[in-house]
């Protein structure tokens, strides 16, 4: 099964533009079917989701 970039981005919890950056850099696998870009479901499941960095305000208590 393959997902659109928008669907994959939603499942990972990031924006479409950021996912395209990961596709371009090779950090996530994608396939091109004609003019369409698809992300294999396995690639979405295996993609490491990193927690956003904490701000200085949260750590300075």
N, C-alpha and C positions, 0 to 999 in steps of 0.2 A: 504494500500500500504506500502511496506517495501523497504528500500534502502540498498545498500551495505554500508559497512563502508566507503569506498572511496567516494561514492556518497554523503553520509551524511556529511562527513568531508568537502567536497567541498561546499556544501550548507551552512554549518555553518561558513565556512571561517577559518578552522583550519586544521592542518595536520592529517593524518591517525593515526599516533602513539599517538598523543594527544587525539584523539577521543577514541582509545582503552583504554587509561588511565581512561577516564570518564566512559566508559563501565565497566571496572574492579571495579571502586570505587562505581558504582551504580548511578552516577550523571546523566546518560542518560540511558533510557530503551533500552534493546536489546532483541532479541529472537534468539534462536539457532534452525535452521531447518536442521536436519541432521548434517553435518559438517560445515554448512554455518552460519555465524553471520549476522543478519539483524537488521536494526534500523527502527522502525515504523516512518512513515512520521509525525505523530502527535508529537512524541518525538523530532524530529528535529525542528518542528515549535515552540514547547514549551521551547526549550533549551535556557537559558539566555546567550546571547553573551555579554561578558564583554569587554569593551574597554581596550586595552593594557595600562599598567601603563606608565605615562610620565617619561622621564628621567630627571635627575637633571639639564641637560643643557637647557632643554626647560623651566623649572620653574625659573632658575636663570638668570633674566634679570635686 
